[in-house]
Amino acid sequence: MSRSYNLRNSMPPTPTIEQTTDQILALASTHFKVARETLSPEDDFFTKLGISSLQVLDLLTRVENHFGIELPDYELQGVSDFRTLAQRIQARL
């Protein structure tokens, strides 16, 4: 007897935009040793975290690894706040 396997049903559900944003904030908080409750979705990560563009690249690499995606450079141009980053990630999930 053959068993059918439905891959779609075995995959975890796509997180909501709020869940994605919260995961990004948690990653940033842990990586840059900042209290999570001090970060909000609207924060500019350069200003709020006091980081350079090189450090943002490190954060983006961690985010991509966490979500198992790759964000092309053209999708990240002009992105400097956590909410917009979460929206770009959602589009790839």
N, C-alpha and C positions, 0 to 999 in steps of 0.2 A: 504494500500500500504506500503510495506516494503522499508525502505531506507538502502542502503548499506553504510557502513562507512569504509573508507580506512585510517587506522591508519598511514600508511607510509606517506601519503600526509599531515597529520596534524602535523607531527613532524618537528621541526626546522632543517634546514640543518646542517650537521656537519661543524664546523668551519675549516678554513684552518690552516695549521701549523703556519702561520704568525699570524693569529688571536689568536690562542691558546697561542703562545709565548707572544704576547702583553698582553693578559689577565693575564698571570702569572706574567709578569713584573709589571703590574698595581697592582696586589694583593701584591706583595713583596714591592713595593714602598709605598703603603698605610700602610701596617702592620708595616714596619720598619722605616716609616717616612723619606724616602729617595726620592729625586727628581726623577721622572720617567725618565727624559731625561739623567740621569747619568747611567742608567742601559742599558746593551745591551745583546742580546741573548747568546753571547759567554762568558759572565762573570761567573766566579766561585762564587756561592752565598756565600760560606764561607768567601772568601777573600773580595769580593766587599761589602757585607753587614756587614762584621765583626761579624758574628754570630757563635754560637756554634751548635753542632749537635742536642742538645735539641731544640734550636730555629728553626732549619731546620725542625724538626718533626712538630712543630707548623705550620710552613708555609705549609708543605705537607698536613696537616689536612685541612687547609683552602682551598688549591687547590683542594683536593678531594671533599670537600663539594661544592665548586663553580661549578665543572664540573659534580657532581653527580656520581662519580666513586670511586673505591677502587683500589689503587695501591699496589700489593703485595710487600713485602720487597725484594724478590729476583729480582724484576724488577728495584728496586731503588739502588741496590748495585753499587757503583762506579759513581753514577750520582751526579754531583756537579755544572753543568752549566744549565742555563735556557733553552737553545735549546734542550738539551738531555731530560730534564724533559718534555718539550712540546711534543717531539717525543713519549715518553712513554705514555703520556696522550692520544695523537692521536690514538695510538694503541688500547685504551680502549673505544673510543667513537663510 
